[in-house]
Amino acid sequence: QIAVGTFFFFSLFYPNNIMNEFLHRFKSSKFDSPLCDCRRGAQNSLHLLTDCPDVQADKRNKMSELLERHPFHNIKNQGYGGNSMLISWSRLREFFDLALEITKDAEEFLRIEIKL
């Protein structure tokens, strides 16, 4: 049995996930805004991992530092919330573990299921 948090975690790596940015683009009549509940940016994977103030600041900062010091391309310029490069980042154990921690913490305020 796969826990809901684990399923959500793996969905972060794909542009068609259950975050507001995709859902708004997919079905804007039901999801009226691409914004995160924090209202500081589009709710997408990269926003969750590095920018959302609803995520503990120490974890956001640690993730941002990790992304800045590693030689992969700048994922903020990859579109779809950086999902195309997140798959490459997931090969790094430190990134994987931290992203999983952030996702588990975010379960309390993120949508974990939808009905279309």
C-alpha positions in Angstrom: 0.0 0.0 0.0 1.3 3.4 -1.0 0.7 6.3 1.4 -1.0 9.4 0.0 2.0 11.5 0.8 4.3 9.2 -1.2 2.0 9.4 -4.2 1.9 13.2 -4.0 5.7 13.3 -3.6 6.2 11.4 -6.8 3.6 13.6 -8.6 5.9 16.6 -8.0 8.2 15.5 -10.8 5.5 15.7 -13.5 3.9 18.8 -14.9 0.4 17.2 -14.8 0.0 17.0 -11.0 -2.7 18.1 -8.6 -1.3 21.6 -7.9 -3.1 24.8 -8.8 -0.9 25.8 -11.7 -1.7 22.6 -13.7 -5.4 22.3 -12.5 -6.1 25.9 -13.5 -4.6 25.3 -17.0 -6.5 22.0 -17.3 -9.9 23.1 -16.0 -10.0 26.8 -15.3 -13.8 26.8 -14.8 -13.4 24.7 -11.6 -9.9 25.9 -10.5 -10.1 29.7 -10.8 -6.5 30.5 -10.0 -3.0 29.1 -10.6 -1.9 30.8 -7.4 -0.8 29.0 -4.2 -2.8 29.6 -1.1 0.0 31.8 0.1 -0.7 34.1 -2.9 3.0 34.6 -3.6 3.3 32.7 -6.8 1.8 29.9 -8.9 1.4 26.7 -7.0 3.8 24.3 -8.6 6.6 22.0 -7.5 9.4 24.5 -7.6 7.3 27.0 -5.6 6.5 24.4 -3.0 10.2 23.4 -2.6 11.9 26.8 -2.6 9.5 29.7 -2.3 6.3 29.0 -0.4 6.2 30.6 3.0 3.9 27.8 4.3 6.9 25.5 4.2 9.4 25.8 7.1 11.9 28.5 6.2 14.9 26.3 7.2 13.9 23.6 4.7 13.1 26.1 1.9 16.5 27.8 2.4 18.3 24.4 2.5 16.6 23.4 -0.8 17.5 26.7 -2.4 21.1 26.4 -1.3 21.2 22.9 -2.7 19.9 23.9 -6.0 22.3 26.8 -6.3 25.4 24.8 -5.6 24.8 21.9 -7.9 25.9 22.0 -11.5 22.5 21.1 -13.1 20.9 23.8 -15.2 18.8 26.5 -13.5 15.5 24.7 -13.1 13.6 28.0 -12.6 13.9 28.6 -16.3 12.6 25.2 -17.5 8.8 25.9 -17.4 6.0 24.0 -15.8 7.4 24.9 -12.4 10.8 23.3 -13.2 9.3 19.8 -13.4 11.5 18.8 -16.4 14.7 19.2 -14.3 13.3 18.0 -11.0 13.6 14.4 -12.4 17.3 15.0 -12.8 17.6 16.5 -9.3 15.8 13.5 -7.8 18.9 11.4 -8.5 20.7 13.3 -5.8 20.0 11.7 -2.4 20.2 15.0 -0.5 17.6 16.5 -2.8 15.3 13.5 -2.7 15.3 13.3 1.1 14.7 17.0 1.6 11.9 17.1 -1.0 10.3 14.2 0.7 10.5 16.0 4.1 9.0 19.1 2.6 6.2 17.1 1.0 5.3 15.4 4.2 5.2 18.7 6.0 3.0 20.2 3.3 0.3 17.5 3.5 -1.6 19.6 6.0 -2.1 22.5 3.6 -2.0 21.0 0.1 -4.7 19.3 -1.9 -4.1 15.5 -1.9 -7.0 14.5 -4.0 -9.4 16.1 -6.5 -12.8 15.4 -8.1 -13.2 16.7 -11.7 
